[in-house]
């Protein structure tokens, strides 16, 4: 399992995407305002995702 780093863009839960803001031992805190249609949704700006539940789609270091 690859753990995301700060600035990485991850995808989780049926296509939602966000930018990693903080990496914890078992999870990451993600900023969801990255998504184009965020304003149209009724979601909170940030959420916590377990390392087992996401895929890195763009690494900030590459």
Order of alpha helices (4+ residues) and beta strands (2+ residues): beta-beta-beta-beta-beta
